[in-house]
Amino acid sequence: MQDNMKDRPLWSDKHKYTIDCTTNEYNLHEDILCLKEDLEEKQAKIDSLMLEYCPNEMTKAQKDNWAKHQKPVDIPIESLG
């Protein structure tokens, strides 16, 4: 392998995956978990934007998935005004 390929970043903005191409050492399991987390975050962003701008185009599965990830907020209404 060429030296300029030694430490190259892969795929994600949030997680910086690197592979040492001279030894091929990396933690594949950790990379998969990070990619899964990135994918879930991106899907949540897409669902949020769709809910705001084109809710009629969302499938029932998308709406159900969005609803499943909502959490109650314990903030008194008076503090919001």
SVG drawing of the C-alpha trace seen along z (x, -y; Angstrom):
<svg xmlns="http://www.w3.org/2000/svg" viewBox="-52 -35 56 41">
<polyline fill="none" stroke="black" stroke-width="0.4" points="0.0,0.0 1.1,-3.6 1.9,-5.8 -0.7,-8.4 -3.3,-5.7 -2.1,-5.0 -4.8,-6.8 -7.7,-7.7 -11.0,-8.9 -14.2,-7.0 -17.9,-7.8 -19.1,-10.0 -19.0,-13.6 -19.6,-12.7 -17.4,-9.6 -14.0,-9.6 -13.3,-6.1 -9.7,-5.4 -8.0,-2.3 -4.3,-1.8 -3.8,-0.2 -0.4,1.0 -1.7,3.4 -5.5,3.3 -6.2,2.8 -9.5,1.3 -12.5,2.2 -15.2,3.3 -17.8,3.8 -17.3,0.3 -17.5,-1.1 -20.8,0.7 -22.3,-0.6 -21.2,-4.2 -22.6,-3.9 -25.9,-2.6 -26.1,-5.5 -25.3,-8.0 -28.0,-6.4 -30.6,-6.6 -29.8,-10.3 -30.1,-11.1 -33.4,-9.2 -34.7,-11.1 -33.7,-14.4 -35.5,-13.3 -38.6,-12.3 -38.6,-15.6 -38.3,-17.7 -41.0,-15.6 -43.4,-16.0 -42.9,-19.8 -43.0,-20.3 -44.8,-17.4 -46.6,-15.3 -49.1,-14.0 -46.3,-12.2 -45.1,-10.3 -45.9,-6.6 -47.6,-5.2 -44.3,-3.4 -42.4,-6.8 -45.0,-8.4 -45.0,-5.5 -41.2,-5.5 -41.2,-9.2 -43.8,-8.9 -42.0,-6.0 -38.9,-8.3 -40.8,-11.2 -40.2,-11.8 -42.4,-13.8 -41.1,-17.2 -41.5,-18.1 -41.4,-21.9 -44.1,-24.1 -46.2,-25.9 -45.6,-29.2 -41.9,-29.0 -42.5,-28.8 -44.3,-32.2"/>
</svg>
